[in-house]
């Protein structure tokens, strides 16, 4: 592998990390939302609290 090839490979790996990170964040958010929706909240106030928690944790 030549130096130019190695540099290009490094650039491509760097470009690839951002979409992977975005996908991981989206998958985590989806899991959290499913968890929140699966629980039966007894009142709108508790549901609001759960949503506020998710928002403050940036999940």
C-alpha positions, 0 to 999 in steps of 0.5 A: 500500500502506498502512502497516498492509498494509506492517506485515502483510507484514513480519510474514508475511515474518518468519513465513515465514523460520522454516519455510524455515530448518527446510526447508533444515536438513532438506534438508542433514541428508538430504544428509549422511545420504545421503552417509554411507550411500553410502560403504562403511565397512569397519568398524563403528568407521569407521561410528561415527566418521562418525556422531560427525562428523555429530553433532558438526557438527550436520548 
